[in-house]
Amino acid sequence: MIFPGKTIFFVILLLGSLLPGLSARAQRVQTREEYIDRYKSIAIAHMERYGIPASITLAQGILESDCGNSWLSMQSNNHFGIKCKRDWRGDKVYYDDDAKGECFRSYPSVEASYEDHARFLDGQPRYDSLFAYAPTDYRSWARGLKAAGYATAPDYAQRLVRIIEESDLYLLDRENGDALYSRRHASGIGTDEWFTGQSSVEGAATLAGEGIDYDNYRVTINAHDGYNVYRTNGVSYVLAREGDTYERIGKSFRVSARNLRKFNDVESSAQPMTGEMVYIERKRNRWEGNAMTHTVKEGETLFSLGQSYGIRTKSLRRMNKLRDRHAELVRGQQIRIR
């Protein structure tokens, strides 16, 4: 015979054993839209700081964590499936992935996972080539991540692109992207139709650099905050005004001064001179035009050629097998640019 007091005790015991499972299941209701709203500001901030497209960051988070609902993301706040590697000194969890019981990084918060993801891509040499792509070129970023071995799934790039295009995440990669995305999802009209009405640029293809004559050194594509925005080799840049600093230019274009200096291959304390080209996107690894080489003129350097052609200085150095970025160039010397 079970007395009433014992009945209450067993009910409490039963509820106590069920609540953790109920709580875990309740966490699995997060939708893709809720996930985007919760983390898009972090993705945009990391785009400005590191140059990684916000659309790519969010698409990877959505795919790798199942919108924050996967076991790994709930147990470890790991939203990007980053494994421990030999240099990891933080907490760990073990999970069956490509092999049984693999070691994955564990974080104190989702924000810490996002920060580690940005540093992971920024600091690993095998991902260097990705930063030659514009932040608006999410398709190349997706293909590049797959090519660099970020994931083993053969259709990884296609999955990322599908998520980005289904959810209009590419809007977040553009200037005032948060507002563009929010207005688009509040308006209910077609994305391209709405964006065309909001922009002085004739459509998204121009922003991505498509249709540009790469053999034309200076193509004006837009104006912003008093700056004419030009494009060379598919990379956007402005001309520094009198008294400009990287900090001031960065504030106008939502790019950190640190990244501007990185994009322009200059030292951490450098400031631009009046009229100097300042790239607001990462330069490319080679010239995309028809020319194969450049004939050096008096006074030209690897740095000046890189700025003229929109090519990273270290890429020029590697193509031409020069050990020193400050190597002296001789008039008439042939320098490979692709």
C-alpha positions as CSV (number, residue, x, y, z in Angstrom):
1,M,0.0,0.0,0.0
2,I,1.3,3.5,-1.0
3,F,0.4,6.3,1.4
4,P,-0.4,9.8,0.1
5,G,2.8,11.2,1.4
6,K,4.8,8.6,-0.4
7,T,2.8,9.3,-3.6
8,I,3.8,12.9,-3.5
9,F,7.4,11.9,-3.0
10,F,7.5,9.6,-6.0
11,V,5.8,12.3,-8.2
12,I,8.5,14.8,-7.2
13,L,11.2,12.2,-7.9
14,L,9.7,11.4,-11.3
15,L,9.4,15.1,-12.3
16,G,13.0,15.6,-11.2
17,S,14.2,12.9,-13.5
18,L,12.1,14.2,-16.4
19,L,12.9,17.9,-16.2
20,P,16.4,17.8,-17.7
21,G,15.1,15.9,-20.7
22,L,12.2,18.3,-21.0
23,S,14.5,21.2,-20.8
24,A,16.8,19.8,-23.4
25,R,13.9,19.2,-25.8
26,A,12.6,22.7,-25.2
27,Q,16.0,24.1,-26.4
28,R,15.6,22.3,-29.7
29,V,12.8,24.6,-30.9
30,Q,15.1,27.5,-32.0
31,T,14.3,28.4,-35.6
32,R,16.7,29.6,-38.2
33,E,15.1,33.1,-38.1
34,E,15.6,33.2,-34.3
35,Y,19.2,32.0,-34.7
36,I,20.0,34.7,-37.2
37,D,18.4,37.5,-35.1
38,R,20.3,36.3,-32.1
39,Y,23.8,36.2,-33.6
40,K,23.8,38.4,-36.7
41,S,25.3,41.4,-34.8
42,I,28.3,39.2,-33.8
43,A,28.8,38.0,-37.4
44,I,28.7,41.6,-38.7
45,A,31.2,42.8,-36.0
46,H,33.5,40.0,-37.1
47,M,33.2,40.9,-40.7
48,E,34.3,44.4,-39.9
49,R,37.2,43.2,-37.7
50,Y,38.4,40.2,-39.6
51,G,37.0,40.6,-43.2
52,I,35.0,37.3,-43.0
53,P,31.5,37.8,-44.7
54,A,28.8,37.9,-42.1
55,S,26.7,35.6,-44.4
56,I,29.4,32.9,-44.3
57,T,29.8,33.1,-40.5
58,L,26.0,32.7,-39.9
59,A,25.6,30.0,-42.6
60,Q,28.4,28.0,-41.1
61,G,26.9,28.4,-37.6
62,I,23.4,27.4,-38.9
63,L,24.8,24.4,-40.7
64,E,27.3,23.1,-38.2
65,S,25.1,23.6,-35.1
66,D,21.6,23.0,-36.6
67,C,20.6,26.5,-35.5
68,G,22.0,25.9,-32.1
69,N,20.0,22.7,-31.6
70,S,22.7,20.0,-32.1
71,W,24.0,18.0,-29.2
72,L,27.5,19.4,-29.7
73,S,26.4,23.0,-29.6
74,M,24.2,22.5,-26.6
75,Q,26.8,20.6,-24.6
76,S,29.8,22.7,-25.5
77,N,28.6,26.0,-27.2
78,N,30.6,24.9,-30.2
79,H,28.7,26.3,-33.1
80,F,31.3,25.7,-35.9
81,G,32.4,22.1,-35.3
82,I,36.0,23.1,-34.6
83,K,38.0,20.2,-33.3
84,C,40.6,20.4,-30.6
85,K,43.9,20.3,-32.6
86,R,47.2,20.1,-30.8
87,D,47.4,23.8,-29.8
88,W,44.0,23.9,-28.1
89,R,44.3,24.5,-24.3
90,G,40.7,25.1,-23.4
91,D,37.9,22.7,-22.3
92,K,37.0,19.7,-24.5
93,V,34.1,17.4,-25.3
94,Y,34.2,14.1,-27.1
95,Y,31.7,13.4,-30.0
96,D,31.4,10.8,-32.8
97,D,31.9,12.7,-36.1
98,D,34.1,11.5,-38.9
99,A,35.5,9.0,-36.4
100,K,34.4,7.7,-33.0
101,G,35.0,9.8,-29.9
102,E,36.7,12.8,-31.6
103,C,37.8,15.8,-29.5
104,F,36.0,19.1,-30.0
105,R,36.6,22.5,-28.4
106,S,34.2,23.5,-25.6
107,Y,33.4,27.2,-24.9
108,P,32.0,29.1,-21.9
109,S,29.5,30.9,-24.2
110,V,28.3,30.9,-27.9
111,E,30.0,34.3,-28.2
112,A,33.4,32.7,-27.4
113,S,32.7,30.1,-30.1
114,Y,32.1,32.9,-32.7
115,E,35.3,34.6,-31.6
116,D,37.4,31.4,-31.9
117,H,35.9,30.7,-35.3
118,A,37.0,34.2,-36.6
119,R,40.5,33.8,-35.1
120,F,40.7,30.2,-36.5
121,L,40.1,31.4,-40.1
122,D,42.2,34.5,-39.7
123,G,45.2,32.7,-38.2
124,Q,45.4,29.5,-40.2
125,P,47.6,29.8,-43.3
126,R,45.5,27.3,-45.3
127,Y,42.6,29.9,-45.2
128,D,44.8,32.8,-46.4
129,S,43.5,32.6,-49.9
130,L,39.9,33.2,-48.8
131,F,40.8,36.8,-47.8
132,A,41.5,37.7,-51.4
133,Y,37.8,37.5,-52.0
134,A,35.5,40.5,-51.4
135,P,33.3,40.3,-48.3
136,T,30.3,40.3,-50.7
137,D,31.6,37.3,-52.7
138,Y,30.0,34.6,-50.5
139,R,30.0,32.0,-53.2
140,S,33.8,32.1,-53.6
141,W,34.2,32.0,-49.8
142,A,32.0,29.0,-49.6
143,R,34.0,27.2,-52.3
144,G,37.2,28.3,-50.7
145,L,36.3,26.9,-47.3
146,K,35.5,23.5,-48.9
147,A,38.7,23.5,-51.0
148,A,40.8,24.4,-47.9
149,G,39.4,21.4,-46.1
150,Y,37.1,23.0,-43.5
151,A,34.5,20.2,-43.9
152,T,34.5,16.7,-45.5
153,A,30.9,16.9,-46.9
154,P,31.3,17.0,-50.8
155,D,28.4,19.5,-51.1
156,Y,29.5,21.7,-48.2
157,A,29.9,24.8,-50.4
158,Q,26.4,24.3,-52.0
159,R,24.8,23.9,-48.6
160,L,26.3,27.2,-47.4
161,V,25.2,29.0,-50.5
162,R,21.7,27.5,-50.2
163,I,21.3,28.8,-46.6
164,I,22.6,32.2,-47.5
165,E,20.3,32.7,-50.4
166,E,17.2,31.1,-48.8
167,S,17.6,33.4,-45.8
168,D,18.9,36.6,-47.6
169,L,22.0,36.5,-45.5
170,Y,24.0,38.2,-48.3
171,L,22.3,41.5,-47.4
172,L,24.3,41.4,-44.1
173,D,27.5,41.7,-46.1
174,R,26.6,45.0,-47.6
175,E,26.8,48.5,-46.1
176,N,24.1,49.0,-43.4
177,G,23.5,45.2,-43.8
178,D,21.6,44.9,-40.5
179,A,19.1,47.5,-41.6
180,L,18.9,46.0,-45.1
181,Y,18.1,42.6,-43.7
182,S,15.6,43.9,-41.1
183,R,13.7,46.0,-43.6
184,R,13.7,43.2,-46.2
185,H,12.1,40.8,-43.7
186,A,9.7,43.4,-42.5
187,S,8.6,44.5,-46.0
188,G,7.7,41.2,-47.7
189,I,8.8,42.4,-51.2
190,G,11.5,40.8,-53.4
191,T,15.0,41.3,-52.3
192,D,16.5,42.5,-55.6
193,E,13.6,44.8,-56.2
194,W,13.9,46.3,-52.7
195,F,17.7,46.7,-52.8
196,T,17.7,48.4,-56.2
197,G,15.3,50.9,-54.8
198,Q,17.6,51.7,-51.9
199,S,21.0,51.9,-53.6
200,S,22.7,54.2,-56.0
201,V,24.5,51.2,-57.5
202,E,22.9,49.4,-60.4
203,G,22.3,46.0,-58.7
204,A,24.1,43.4,-56.7
205,A,26.3,42.2,-59.6
206,T,28.2,45.5,-59.7
207,L,28.9,45.3,-55.9
208,A,30.4,41.8,-56.4
209,G,32.7,43.2,-59.2
210,E,31.1,41.3,-62.0
211,G,31.1,43.0,-65.4
212,I,34.1,45.2,-64.5
213,D,36.8,45.6,-67.1
214,Y,39.9,44.5,-65.1
215,D,42.2,46.2,-67.6
216,N,40.7,49.6,-66.7
217,Y,42.8,50.6,-63.6
218,R,40.2,53.0,-62.1
219,V,36.5,52.3,-62.3
220,T,34.2,54.5,-60.2
221,I,31.4,52.3,-58.8
222,N,29.8,54.5,-56.1
223,A,30.2,57.4,-53.7
224,H,29.9,57.2,-49.9
225,D,30.4,59.7,-47.1
226,G,32.3,62.1,-49.4
227,Y,34.5,59.4,-50.9
228,N,34.5,58.2,-54.4
229,V,34.8,54.4,-54.3
230,Y,36.9,52.9,-57.1
231,R,37.6,49.4,-58.1
232,T,40.7,47.8,-59.5
233,N,41.1,44.1,-60.1
234,G,37.7,43.7,-58.5
235,V,38.8,45.3,-55.2
236,S,37.3,48.5,-53.9
237,Y,39.4,51.4,-52.7
238,V,39.2,55.1,-52.0
239,L,41.7,58.0,-52.2
240,A,42.8,59.4,-48.8
241,R,41.7,63.0,-48.1
242,E,43.8,65.6,-46.4
243,G,44.2,64.7,-42.7
244,D,42.7,61.2,-43.2
245,T,43.6,58.3,-40.9
246,Y,42.9,54.6,-41.2
247,E,40.7,55.0,-38.2
248,R,38.6,57.7,-39.9
249,I,38.3,55.9,-43.2
250,G,37.5,52.7,-41.3
251,K,34.7,54.3,-39.4
252,S,33.2,55.6,-42.7
253,F,33.2,52.1,-44.3
254,R,32.6,50.0,-41.2
255,V,36.1,48.4,-41.4
256,S,38.5,48.3,-38.5
257,A,41.7,50.3,-38.8
258,R,43.6,47.1,-38.1
259,N,42.0,45.4,-41.2
260,L,42.6,48.5,-43.4
261,R,46.3,48.3,-42.6
262,K,46.2,44.6,-43.3
263,F,44.4,45.1,-46.6
264,N,47.0,47.7,-47.6
265,D,50.1,45.8,-46.5
266,V,51.3,48.6,-44.2
267,E,52.7,48.6,-40.6
268,S,50.5,48.8,-37.6
269,S,51.4,52.5,-36.9
270,A,51.2,53.7,-40.5
271,Q,48.7,56.4,-41.7
272,P,47.8,57.2,-45.3
273,M,49.1,60.3,-47.2
274,T,46.8,62.6,-49.0
275,G,45.7,61.1,-52.4
276,E,47.1,57.6,-51.5
277,M,45.0,54.6,-52.5
278,V,43.4,52.9,-49.5
279,Y,41.8,49.5,-50.2
280,I,38.7,48.9,-48.1
281,E,38.7,45.2,-49.1
282,R,41.4,42.5,-49.1
283,K,43.5,42.6,-52.3
284,R,43.7,39.6,-54.6
285,N,46.4,37.1,-55.1
286,R,46.9,37.8,-58.8
287,W,45.9,40.2,-61.6
288,E,42.5,39.2,-63.1
289,G,43.1,41.1,-66.4
290,N,44.8,39.9,-69.6
291,A,48.4,41.1,-68.8
292,M,50.8,38.4,-67.5
293,T,53.7,40.7,-66.5
294,H,54.5,44.3,-65.6
295,T,57.6,46.2,-66.9
296,V,59.1,48.0,-63.9
297,K,59.5,51.8,-64.2
298,E,61.9,54.0,-62.3
299,G,61.1,54.1,-58.5
300,E,58.5,51.3,-58.5
301,T,58.5,48.8,-55.7
302,L,56.6,45.6,-55.0
303,F,54.4,47.6,-52.6
304,S,53.6,50.2,-55.2
305,L,52.8,47.6,-57.8
306,G,50.6,45.7,-55.4
307,Q,48.6,48.9,-54.7
308,S,48.4,49.8,-58.4
309,Y,47.2,46.3,-59.5
310,G,45.2,45.4,-56.4
311,I,47.5,42.5,-55.6
312,R,48.8,41.5,-52.2
313,T,52.5,42.3,-51.8
314,K,53.3,38.8,-50.5
315,S,51.6,37.3,-53.5
316,L,53.8,39.3,-55.8
317,R,56.8,38.3,-53.9
318,R,55.9,34.6,-54.1
319,M,55.1,34.7,-57.8
320,N,58.4,36.3,-58.5
321,K,60.4,34.2,-56.0
322,L,61.7,37.2,-54.2
323,R,62.8,36.6,-50.6
324,D,62.3,40.2,-49.3
325,R,59.2,42.3,-49.7
326,H,61.5,45.3,-49.9
327,A,63.6,43.8,-52.7
328,E,64.9,46.5,-55.0
329,L,63.4,46.4,-58.5
330,V,65.3,47.4,-61.6
331,R,63.9,49.5,-64.4
332,G,62.9,47.3,-67.3
333,Q,62.6,44.2,-65.0
334,Q,59.6,41.9,-65.8
335,I,57.4,41.2,-62.8
336,R,54.8,38.5,-63.0
337,I,51.3,39.7,-61.9
338,R,49.4,36.5,-62.6
